[in-house]
């Protein structure tokens, strides 16, 4: 299956409006009615995907001054296909001057025998703000994972901000302290255009400053719930700007 979805958000009359909303199963974009100046859209997986052999492309363009939140509604299952065919998903983002995008998909679960590649490319104006989160779960409960390669390439004002690629699914490498240290979940949260921070870390989480204002939070955990808590601890070490939710009552900044 090949699918290409596209979303364009622009400012009109002091509010963000959706100029283009093109869905193609399984990538279904569902706008949510809001009373504020920002626009909100849900990304719904309207068919079982990605299966081996699938090629999925999502384009998101946020115009100057526009404010968009794009969020998932359910976890994504990367599943094997016939003849060990690989699947690929690509998210391409552009954010104009003074624009803001929060792209917050739900976790991706890499099931047994799946072979999946996930790519994020973001081209940002130097005054744009961008937040995204990625939670990777290696296999369902009691299941060995397939193979996943994930990459993130982000530029701000033409300047490289983040360029990283990770391949998981090799039991020997995943158990290494240099990769996943045997942990089942890898979570990252990227913020560009936020305040400048100092590097910090704790048990199984770290905050890494970017070359421009912003930072990358990385956490390793045995499950997705714990991973979210560890990301919250990373957020404790910076102010709650850009609409980032506080860690919650069960998260200690110092534990």
C-alpha positions as CSV (number, residue, x, y, z in Angstrom):
1,X,0.0,0.0,0.0
2,X,1.2,3.5,-0.9
3,X,-0.4,6.5,0.8
4,X,0.3,10.2,0.8
5,X,-1.4,12.7,3.2
6,X,-0.9,16.4,3.3
7,X,-1.9,19.2,5.8
8,X,-1.4,22.9,5.3
9,X,-2.1,25.4,8.1
10,X,-2.1,29.2,7.6
11,X,-3.2,32.3,9.5
12,X,-6.5,34.0,8.5
13,X,-8.4,36.6,10.6
14,X,-6.1,36.1,13.6
15,X,-6.7,32.3,13.7
16,X,-5.0,29.3,12.3
17,X,-7.1,27.7,9.5
18,X,-6.5,24.5,7.6
19,X,-6.0,25.5,3.9
20,X,-5.4,21.9,2.8
21,X,-6.4,18.6,4.4
22,X,-5.7,15.6,2.2
23,X,-6.1,12.1,3.7
24,X,-5.4,8.8,2.2
25,X,-6.0,5.6,4.1
26,X,-4.4,4.6,6.4
27,X,-3.3,8.2,7.0
28,X,-6.6,9.9,8.0
29,X,-6.5,13.6,9.2
30,X,-9.5,14.6,11.4
31,X,-9.8,18.3,12.4
32,X,-10.9,19.1,15.9
33,X,-13.1,22.1,16.6
34,X,-11.4,24.6,18.9
35,X,-12.3,28.0,20.3
36,X,-8.7,29.3,20.5
37,X,-6.3,30.7,17.8
38,X,-4.5,27.4,17.3
39,X,-5.7,24.5,15.1
40,X,-5.8,20.9,16.2
41,X,-5.9,17.8,14.1
42,X,-5.9,14.1,15.0
43,X,-4.0,11.6,12.9
44,X,-6.0,8.4,12.8
45,X,-4.7,5.1,11.5
46,X,-7.8,4.0,9.5
47,X,-6.4,0.7,8.4
48,X,-3.9,-1.9,9.7
49,X,-0.5,-0.4,8.9
50,X,2.3,-0.3,8.4
51,X,2.5,-3.7,6.9
52,X,5.6,-5.0,5.2
53,X,5.7,-3.4,1.7
54,X,3.7,-0.2,2.8
55,X,5.1,3.2,1.9
56,X,3.4,6.1,3.9
57,X,4.2,9.8,3.5
58,X,2.8,12.6,5.6
59,X,3.5,16.2,4.7
60,X,2.8,19.1,7.2
61,X,3.2,22.7,6.2
62,X,2.7,25.4,8.8
63,X,2.7,29.0,7.4
64,X,4.1,32.1,9.0
65,X,2.6,32.8,12.4
66,X,0.3,29.7,12.3
67,X,-0.1,27.4,15.3
68,X,-0.9,23.7,14.8
69,X,-1.1,20.7,17.1
70,X,-1.2,17.3,15.3
71,X,-1.6,14.3,17.6
72,X,-2.1,10.6,17.2
73,X,-5.0,8.7,18.8
74,X,-3.7,5.2,19.0
75,X,-0.4,3.3,19.0
76,X,1.1,2.2,15.6
77,X,1.8,-1.4,15.1
78,X,4.6,-2.2,12.6
79,X,3.7,-5.6,11.3
80,X,5.5,-8.1,9.0
81,X,4.5,-8.5,5.4
82,X,4.8,-11.2,2.7
83,X,8.2,-12.4,1.7
84,X,9.9,-10.3,4.5
85,X,9.1,-7.1,2.7
86,X,10.1,-3.9,4.6
87,X,7.7,-1.0,5.3
88,X,8.6,2.7,5.4
89,X,6.9,5.8,6.8
90,X,8.1,9.4,6.2
91,X,7.0,12.6,7.9
92,X,8.1,15.8,6.2
93,X,7.6,19.1,8.1
94,X,8.0,22.8,7.2
95,X,7.3,25.6,9.6
96,X,7.5,29.2,8.5
97,X,8.5,32.4,10.3
98,X,6.9,32.7,13.8
99,X,5.0,29.4,13.2
100,X,4.5,26.7,15.8
101,X,4.0,23.0,15.4
102,X,3.5,20.2,18.0
103,X,3.6,16.8,16.3
104,X,2.8,14.2,19.0
105,X,2.1,10.7,17.6
106,X,1.3,7.8,19.9
107,X,3.9,5.0,20.5
108,X,5.2,2.7,17.7
109,X,5.3,-1.0,18.5
110,X,7.8,-3.0,16.5
111,X,6.3,-6.5,16.3
112,X,8.1,-9.8,15.7
113,X,9.6,-10.2,12.2
114,X,8.6,-6.6,11.1
115,X,11.1,-4.6,9.2
116,X,10.3,-0.9,9.3
117,X,12.0,2.4,8.6
118,X,10.6,5.6,10.1
119,X,11.9,9.0,8.9
120,X,11.3,12.6,10.1
121,X,12.6,15.6,8.2
122,X,11.8,19.0,9.6
123,X,12.7,22.3,7.9
124,X,12.1,25.2,10.2
125,X,12.5,29.0,9.9
126,X,14.9,30.3,12.5
127,X,12.0,31.9,14.4
128,X,9.8,28.8,14.3
129,X,9.0,26.5,17.2
130,X,8.7,22.7,16.9
131,X,8.0,20.0,19.3
132,X,7.8,16.3,18.6
133,X,7.8,13.1,20.6
134,X,8.8,9.5,19.6
135,X,8.2,6.4,21.8
136,X,9.5,3.2,20.4
137,X,8.3,-0.1,21.9
138,X,10.4,-3.2,21.1
139,X,7.8,-5.9,20.6
140,X,4.5,-6.7,22.3
141,X,4.5,-8.2,25.8
142,X,6.6,-11.3,25.8
143,X,7.6,-10.9,22.1
144,X,10.9,-10.4,20.5
145,X,10.9,-7.3,18.3
146,X,11.5,-7.0,14.6
147,X,13.9,-4.6,13.1
148,X,13.4,-0.8,13.1
149,X,15.5,2.0,11.7
150,X,14.5,5.5,12.8
151,X,16.0,8.8,11.7
152,X,15.4,12.5,12.5
153,X,16.9,15.3,10.5
154,X,16.0,18.9,11.6
155,X,17.3,22.2,10.4
156,X,16.5,25.7,11.7
157,X,17.2,28.7,9.5
158,X,19.2,26.4,7.2
159,X,21.4,25.3,10.1
160,X,21.5,21.6,11.0
161,X,20.0,21.1,14.5
162,X,19.7,17.3,14.8
163,X,20.7,14.5,12.5
164,X,20.5,11.1,14.1
165,X,19.7,7.5,13.0
166,X,19.2,4.5,15.2
167,X,18.6,0.8,14.3
168,X,17.1,-1.5,16.9
169,X,16.0,-5.1,16.8
170,X,19.4,-6.9,17.0
171,X,19.3,-8.7,20.4
172,X,23.1,-8.5,20.9
173,X,23.3,-4.8,20.1
174,X,20.1,-3.8,22.0
175,X,21.5,-5.4,25.2
176,X,24.6,-3.3,24.9
177,X,25.0,-0.3,27.3
178,X,25.9,1.7,24.2
179,X,22.5,1.1,22.6
180,X,19.4,0.2,24.8
181,X,21.1,-1.6,27.7
182,X,18.4,-4.3,27.4
183,X,15.5,-1.8,27.9
184,X,12.3,-2.4,25.9
185,X,11.3,1.3,25.3
186,X,13.2,4.2,23.9
187,X,11.5,7.6,24.2
188,X,12.7,11.0,22.9
189,X,11.2,14.5,23.0
190,X,12.6,17.2,20.8
191,X,11.9,20.9,21.3
192,X,13.3,23.6,18.9
193,X,12.8,27.3,19.5
194,X,12.5,27.0,23.3
195,X,14.9,28.4,25.9
196,X,18.6,27.5,26.1
197,X,19.4,24.9,28.7
198,X,22.4,23.2,30.3
199,X,22.9,19.5,29.8
200,X,21.4,17.4,32.6
201,X,20.7,13.7,33.3
202,X,19.4,11.2,35.8
203,X,18.8,7.5,36.1
204,X,17.9,6.4,32.5
205,X,17.1,9.9,31.1
206,X,19.2,12.9,29.8
207,X,18.6,16.4,28.4
208,X,20.9,17.4,25.6
209,X,21.0,21.1,24.4
210,X,20.8,21.7,20.7
211,X,23.0,24.0,18.6
212,X,20.1,26.5,18.6
213,X,17.6,27.3,21.4
214,X,16.0,24.0,22.3
215,X,16.9,20.5,23.5
216,X,16.5,16.7,23.1
217,X,15.2,14.6,26.0
218,X,16.0,10.9,25.8
219,X,14.8,8.1,28.1
220,X,15.1,4.4,28.3
221,X,12.5,2.3,30.2
222,X,11.0,-1.1,30.6
223,X,7.6,0.1,29.5
224,X,5.9,3.1,27.9
225,X,4.4,4.5,31.1
226,X,7.7,4.6,32.8
227,X,9.2,6.2,29.7
228,X,6.7,9.0,29.9
229,X,7.5,9.6,33.5
230,X,11.2,9.8,32.7
231,X,10.5,12.4,30.0
232,X,8.7,14.3,32.7
233,X,11.7,14.3,34.9
234,X,13.7,15.8,32.0
235,X,11.0,18.5,31.7
236,X,11.5,19.4,35.4
237,X,14.9,20.8,34.4
238,X,13.5,23.6,32.3
239,X,10.5,26.0,32.4
240,X,7.1,24.9,31.2
241,X,7.2,27.0,28.0
242,X,5.7,26.1,24.7
243,X,2.7,24.4,26.3
244,X,4.6,21.4,27.7
245,X,2.6,19.7,30.4
246,X,4.0,19.4,33.9
247,X,5.4,16.0,34.8
248,X,2.4,15.0,37.0
249,X,1.9,14.2,40.7
250,X,3.7,10.9,40.6
251,X,6.9,12.2,39.0
252,X,9.7,13.4,41.2
253,X,12.2,15.9,39.7
254,X,14.9,14.6,42.0
255,X,14.2,10.9,42.4
